[in-house]
Protein backbone atom coordinates (compact mmCIF):
# COMPACT_ATOMS: atom_id res chain seq x y z
CA UNK A 1 0.00 0.00 0.00
CA UNK A 2 2.82 2.39 0.90
CA UNK A 3 4.52 1.80 -2.45
CA UNK A 4 1.24 2.43 -4.29
CA UNK A 5 0.80 5.75 -2.48
CA UNK A 6 4.40 6.75 -3.22
CA UNK A 7 3.95 5.89 -6.92
CA UNK A 8 0.71 7.89 -7.05
CA UNK A 9 2.33 10.94 -5.42
CA UNK A 10 5.29 10.74 -7.81
CA UNK A 11 2.94 10.59 -10.80
CA UNK A 12 1.06 13.67 -9.60
CA UNK A 13 4.30 15.62 -9.21
CA UNK A 14 6.47 14.25 -12.00
CA UNK A 15 4.04 12.63 -14.44
CA UNK A 16 3.39 8.94 -15.08
CA UNK A 17 6.13 6.54 -16.08
CA UNK A 18 6.07 5.18 -19.66
CA UNK A 19 3.27 2.67 -20.24
CA UNK A 20 4.24 -0.94 -19.58
CA UNK A 21 7.51 0.00 -17.92
CA UNK A 22 8.94 -0.88 -14.54
CA UNK A 23 10.17 2.66 -13.91
CA UNK A 24 9.59 4.33 -10.56
CA UNK A 25 10.44 7.76 -9.21
CA UNK A 26 13.29 7.71 -6.68
CA UNK A 27 13.11 10.53 -4.17
CA UNK A 28 16.41 11.87 -2.83
CA UNK A 29 17.19 13.10 0.66
CA UNK A 30 17.86 16.69 -0.44
CA UNK A 31 14.52 18.45 -0.68
CA UNK A 32 13.47 21.71 -2.34
CA UNK A 33 13.47 23.26 1.13
CA UNK A 34 17.11 22.23 1.63
CA UNK A 35 18.07 23.83 -1.68
CA UNK A 36 16.10 26.96 -0.84
CA UNK A 37 18.03 27.37 2.39
CA UNK A 38 21.35 26.68 0.66
CA UNK A 39 20.90 29.01 -2.33
CA UNK A 40 18.75 31.59 -0.56
CA UNK A 41 16.20 31.84 -3.33
CA UNK A 42 13.18 30.13 -4.86
CA UNK A 43 14.30 28.90 -8.31
CA UNK A 44 12.35 29.55 -11.46
CA UNK A 45 12.54 29.74 -15.23
CA UNK A 46 12.15 33.09 -16.93
CA UNK A 47 11.09 32.28 -20.48
CA UNK A 48 12.03 35.03 -22.96
CA UNK A 49 9.88 34.93 -26.08
CA UNK A 50 9.93 37.31 -29.03
CA UNK A 51 10.86 37.71 -32.68
CA UNK A 52 14.30 37.02 -34.08
CA UNK A 53 16.40 40.11 -33.42
CA UNK A 54 14.26 41.24 -30.47
CA UNK A 55 17.22 40.99 -28.09
CA UNK A 56 16.34 37.79 -26.23
CA UNK A 57 19.81 36.23 -26.15
CA UNK A 58 21.51 39.50 -25.23
CA UNK A 59 19.06 40.01 -22.36
CA UNK A 60 19.34 36.40 -21.23
CA UNK A 61 23.10 36.58 -20.80
CA UNK A 62 22.95 40.00 -19.14
CA UNK A 63 20.34 38.71 -16.68
CA UNK A 64 22.38 35.56 -16.00
CA UNK A 65 25.43 37.74 -15.24
CA UNK A 66 23.43 40.00 -12.92
CA UNK A 67 21.91 37.06 -11.05
CA UNK A 68 25.32 35.45 -10.56
CA UNK A 69 26.84 38.74 -9.38
CA UNK A 70 24.07 38.92 -6.76
CA UNK A 71 24.81 35.38 -5.59
CA UNK A 72 22.06 33.48 -7.42
CA UNK A 73 23.33 30.52 -9.51
CA UNK A 74 21.71 30.58 -12.92
CA UNK A 75 22.12 29.29 -16.45
CA UNK A 76 20.99 30.35 -19.93
CA UNK A 77 19.32 27.94 -22.33
CA UNK A 78 19.67 29.73 -25.67
CA UNK A 79 17.69 28.61 -28.69
CA UNK A 80 20.64 28.47 -31.09
CA UNK A 81 22.98 26.87 -28.57
CA UNK A 82 20.52 24.11 -27.66
CA UNK A 83 20.17 23.24 -31.35
CA UNK A 84 23.92 22.67 -31.60
CA UNK A 85 23.73 19.51 -29.48
CA UNK A 86 20.62 18.45 -27.56
CA UNK A 87 18.21 19.39 -30.34
CA UNK A 88 20.51 19.11 -33.33
CA UNK A 89 18.17 16.54 -34.92
CA UNK A 90 15.25 18.99 -35.09
CA UNK A 91 14.25 21.31 -37.92
CA UNK A 92 11.77 24.18 -37.94
CA UNK A 93 8.49 22.53 -38.81
CA UNK A 94 5.64 23.01 -36.36
CA UNK A 95 6.20 19.54 -34.89
CA UNK A 96 9.97 20.04 -34.57
CA UNK A 97 9.50 23.45 -32.95
CA UNK A 98 7.10 21.87 -30.47
CA UNK A 99 9.60 19.13 -29.61
CA UNK A 100 12.36 21.73 -29.32
CA UNK A 101 10.32 23.55 -26.68
CA UNK A 102 9.30 20.34 -24.89
CA UNK A 103 12.89 19.11 -24.49
CA UNK A 104 14.11 22.51 -23.36
CA UNK A 105 11.32 22.79 -20.80
CA UNK A 106 12.25 19.38 -19.39
CA UNK A 107 15.89 20.49 -19.03
CA UNK A 108 14.78 23.75 -17.39
CA UNK A 109 12.63 21.79 -14.95
CA UNK A 110 15.59 19.62 -13.94
CA UNK A 111 17.78 22.69 -13.44
CA UNK A 112 15.09 24.33 -11.32
CA UNK A 113 14.85 21.18 -9.22
CA UNK A 114 18.61 21.46 -8.69
CA UNK A 115 17.99 24.95 -7.29
CA UNK A 116 19.17 27.01 -10.26
CA UNK A 117 17.53 29.92 -12.02
CA UNK A 118 17.08 29.27 -15.73
CA UNK A 119 16.81 31.98 -18.38
CA UNK A 120 15.64 30.78 -21.78
CA UNK A 121 15.90 32.67 -25.06
CA UNK A 122 13.58 31.06 -27.60
CA UNK A 123 11.33 32.58 -30.23
CA UNK A 124 8.75 29.96 -29.14
CA UNK A 125 6.17 31.52 -31.46
CA UNK A 126 3.05 29.56 -30.51
CA UNK A 127 1.01 30.12 -27.35
CA UNK A 128 0.18 26.42 -27.18
CA UNK A 129 3.86 25.48 -27.02
CA UNK A 130 4.61 28.10 -24.35
CA UNK A 131 1.66 26.79 -22.32
CA UNK A 132 3.13 23.28 -22.64
CA UNK A 133 6.46 24.60 -21.34
CA UNK A 134 4.66 26.22 -18.40
CA UNK A 135 2.90 22.93 -17.65
CA UNK A 136 6.18 20.98 -17.72
CA UNK A 137 8.16 23.44 -15.61
CA UNK A 138 5.25 24.20 -13.28
CA UNK A 139 3.18 27.36 -13.19
CA UNK A 140 4.71 28.37 -9.85
CA UNK A 141 8.20 28.38 -11.40
CA UNK A 142 7.42 29.69 -14.89
CA UNK A 143 7.79 33.39 -15.71
CA UNK A 144 6.73 34.35 -19.24
CA UNK A 145 8.69 37.39 -20.41
CA UNK A 146 7.68 38.98 -23.70
CA UNK A 147 10.51 40.78 -25.47
CA UNK A 148 8.04 42.84 -27.47
CA UNK A 149 10.46 44.61 -29.82
CA UNK A 150 8.49 45.29 -33.00
CA UNK A 151 9.11 43.66 -36.36
CA UNK A 152 10.41 46.88 -37.93
CA UNK A 153 13.16 47.22 -35.33
CA UNK A 154 14.00 43.51 -35.40
CA UNK A 155 14.28 43.48 -39.18
CA UNK A 156 16.34 46.67 -39.25
CA UNK A 157 18.87 44.98 -36.98
CA UNK A 158 18.81 41.63 -38.81
CA UNK A 159 21.99 40.63 -36.90
CA UNK A 160 22.21 37.24 -38.63
CA UNK A 161 20.88 38.31 -42.03
CA UNK A 162 17.92 35.99 -41.53
CA UNK A 163 15.06 38.31 -42.48
CA UNK A 164 16.66 39.15 -45.80
CA UNK A 165 17.23 35.48 -46.55
CA UNK A 166 13.69 34.58 -45.50
CA UNK A 167 12.19 37.25 -47.74
CA UNK A 168 14.35 35.95 -50.57
CA UNK A 169 12.83 32.49 -50.04
CA UNK A 170 16.05 30.98 -48.79
CA UNK A 171 14.68 30.12 -45.32
CA UNK A 172 11.36 28.34 -44.90
CA UNK A 173 9.10 28.55 -41.82
CA UNK A 174 10.71 31.82 -40.66
CA UNK A 175 8.76 33.45 -37.85
CA UNK A 176 7.25 36.79 -38.82
CA UNK A 177 7.80 36.25 -42.53
CA UNK A 178 6.57 32.80 -43.55
CA UNK A 179 5.43 31.49 -40.15
CA UNK A 180 3.26 33.14 -37.48
CA UNK A 181 4.22 34.64 -34.15
CA UNK A 182 1.56 34.64 -31.45
CA UNK A 183 2.49 37.23 -28.80
CA UNK A 184 1.65 36.40 -25.19
CA UNK A 185 -1.80 37.60 -24.20
CA UNK A 186 -0.97 38.08 -20.50
CA UNK A 187 2.83 37.90 -20.04
CA UNK A 188 4.24 38.12 -16.55
CA UNK A 189 6.62 40.86 -17.65
CA UNK A 190 7.20 42.79 -20.90
CA UNK A 191 10.31 44.59 -22.14
CA UNK A 192 10.98 46.32 -25.45
CA UNK A 193 14.59 46.73 -26.53
CA UNK A 194 13.44 49.16 -29.21
CA UNK A 195 12.34 51.57 -26.49
CA UNK A 196 14.59 50.53 -23.59
CA UNK A 197 18.33 50.12 -23.29
CA UNK A 198 19.66 46.63 -22.59
CA UNK A 199 20.53 47.74 -19.05
CA UNK A 200 16.99 49.05 -18.48
CA UNK A 201 15.37 45.92 -19.86
CA UNK A 202 17.68 43.65 -17.85
CA UNK A 203 16.90 45.59 -14.69
CA UNK A 204 13.16 45.28 -15.36
CA UNK A 205 13.49 41.50 -15.68
CA UNK A 206 15.62 41.29 -12.55
CA UNK A 207 13.21 43.39 -10.53
CA UNK A 208 10.37 41.09 -11.51
CA UNK A 209 12.33 38.21 -9.94
CA UNK A 210 13.10 40.04 -6.67
CA UNK A 211 10.27 38.33 -4.71
CA UNK A 212 12.01 35.02 -5.42
CA UNK A 213 15.45 36.19 -4.34
CA UNK A 214 14.98 36.05 -0.59
C-alpha positions in Angstrom: 0.0 0.0 0.0 2.8 2.4 0.9 4.5 1.8 -2.4 1.2 2.4 -4.3 0.8 5.7 -2.5 4.4 6.7 -3.2 3.9 5.9 -6.9 0.7 7.9 -7.1 2.3 10.9 -5.4 5.3 10.7 -7.8 2.9 10.6 -10.8 1.1 13.7 -9.6 4.3 15.6 -9.2 6.5 14.3 -12.0 4.0 12.6 -14.4 3.4 8.9 -15.1 6.1 6.5 -16.1 6.1 5.2 -19.7 3.3 2.7 -20.2 4.2 -0.9 -19.6 7.5 0.0 -17.9 8.9 -0.9 -14.5 10.2 2.7 -13.9 9.6 4.3 -10.6 10.4 7.8 -9.2 13.3 7.7 -6.7 13.1 10.5 -4.2 16.4 11.9 -2.8 17.2 13.1 0.7 17.9 16.7 -0.4 14.5 18.5 -0.7 13.5 21.7 -2.3 13.5 23.3 1.1 17.1 22.2 1.6 18.1 23.8 -1.7 16.1 27.0 -0.8 18.0 27.4 2.4 21.4 26.7 0.7 20.9 29.0 -2.3 18.8 31.6 -0.6 16.2 31.8 -3.3 13.2 30.1 -4.9 14.3 28.9 -8.3 12.4 29.5 -11.5 12.5 29.7 -15.2 12.2 33.1 -16.9 11.1 32.3 -20.5 12.0 35.0 -23.0 9.9 34.9 -26.1 9.9 37.3 -29.0 10.9 37.7 -32.7 14.3 37.0 -34.1 16.4 40.1 -33.4 14.3 41.2 -30.5 17.2 41.0 -28.1 16.3 37.8 -26.2 19.8 36.2 -26.1 21.5 39.5 -25.2 19.1 40.0 -22.4 19.3 36.4 -21.2 23.1 36.6 -20.8 23.0 40.0 -19.1 20.3 38.7 -16.7 22.4 35.6 -16.0 25.4 37.7 -15.2 23.4 40.0 -12.9 21.9 37.1 -11.0 25.3 35.5 -10.6 26.8 38.7 -9.4 24.1 38.9 -6.8 24.8 35.4 -5.6 22.1 33.5 -7.4 23.3 30.5 -9.5 21.7 30.6 -12.9 22.1 29.3 -16.5 21.0 30.4 -19.9 19.3 27.9 -22.3 19.7 29.7 -25.7 17.7 28.6 -28.7 20.6 28.5 -31.1 23.0 26.9 -28.6 20.5 24.1 -27.7 20.2 23.2 -31.3 23.9 22.7 -31.6 23.7 19.5 -29.5 20.6 18.4 -27.6 18.2 19.4 -30.3 20.5 19.1 -33.3 18.2 16.5 -34.9 15.2 19.0 -35.1 14.3 21.3 -37.9 11.8 24.2 -37.9 8.5 22.5 -38.8 5.6 23.0 -36.4 6.2 19.5 -34.9 10.0 20.0 -34.6 9.5 23.4 -32.9 7.1 21.9 -30.5 9.6 19.1 -29.6 12.4 21.7 -29.3 10.3 23.6 -26.7 9.3 20.3 -24.9 12.9 19.1 -24.5 14.1 22.5 -23.4 11.3 22.8 -20.8 12.2 19.4 -19.4 15.9 20.5 -19.0 14.8 23.7 -17.4 12.6 21.8 -14.9 15.6 19.6 -13.9 17.8 22.7 -13.4 15.1 24.3 -11.3 14.8 21.2 -9.2 18.6 21.5 -8.7 18.0 24.9 -7.3 19.2 27.0 -10.3 17.5 29.9 -12.0 17.1 29.3 -15.7 16.8 32.0 -18.4 15.6 30.8 -21.8 15.9 32.7 -25.1 13.6 31.1 -27.6 11.3 32.6 -30.2 8.7 30.0 -29.1 6.2 31.5 -31.5 3.1 29.6 -30.5 1.0 30.1 -27.4 0.2 26.4 -27.2 3.9 25.5 -27.0 4.6 28.1 -24.4 1.7 26.8 -22.3 3.1 23.3 -22.6 6.5 24.6 -21.3 4.7 26.2 -18.4 2.9 22.9 -17.6 6.2 21.0 -17.7 8.2 23.4 -15.6 5.2 24.2 -13.3 3.2 27.4 -13.2 4.7 28.4 -9.9 8.2 28.4 -11.4 7.4 29.7 -14.9 7.8 33.4 -15.7 6.7 34.3 -19.2 8.7 37.4 -20.4 7.7 39.0 -23.7 10.5 40.8 -25.5 8.0 42.8 -27.5 10.5 44.6 -29.8 8.5 45.3 -33.0 9.1 43.7 -36.4 10.4 46.9 -37.9 13.2 47.2 -35.3 14.0 43.5 -35.4 14.3 43.5 -39.2 16.3 46.7 -39.3 18.9 45.0 -37.0 18.8 41.6 -38.8 22.0 40.6 -36.9 22.2 37.2 -38.6 20.9 38.3 -42.0 17.9 36.0 -41.5 15.1 38.3 -42.5 16.7 39.1 -45.8 17.2 35.5 -46.5 13.7 34.6 -45.5 12.2 37.2 -47.7 14.3 35.9 -50.6 12.8 32.5 -50.0 16.1 31.0 -48.8 14.7 30.1 -45.3 11.4 28.3 -44.9 9.1 28.6 -41.8 10.7 31.8 -40.7 8.8 33.5 -37.9 7.2 36.8 -38.8 7.8 36.2 -42.5 6.6 32.8 -43.5 5.4 31.5 -40.2 3.3 33.1 -37.5 4.2 34.6 -34.1 1.6 34.6 -31.5 2.5 37.2 -28.8 1.6 36.4 -25.2 -1.8 37.6 -24.2 -1.0 38.1 -20.5 2.8 37.9 -20.0 4.2 38.1 -16.5 6.6 40.9 -17.7 7.2 42.8 -20.9 10.3 44.6 -22.1 11.0 46.3 -25.5 14.6 46.7 -26.5 13.4 49.2 -29.2 12.3 51.6 -26.5 14.6 50.5 -23.6 18.3 50.1 -23.3 19.7 46.6 -22.6 20.5 47.7 -19.0 17.0 49.1 -18.5 15.4 45.9 -19.9 17.7 43.6 -17.9 16.9 45.6 -14.7 13.2 45.3 -15.4 13.5 41.5 -15.7 15.6 41.3 -12.6 13.2 43.4 -10.5 10.4 41.1 -11.5 12.3 38.2 -9.9 13.1 40.0 -6.7 10.3 38.3 -4.7 12.0 35.0 -5.4 15.4 36.2 -4.3 15.0 36.0 -0.6 
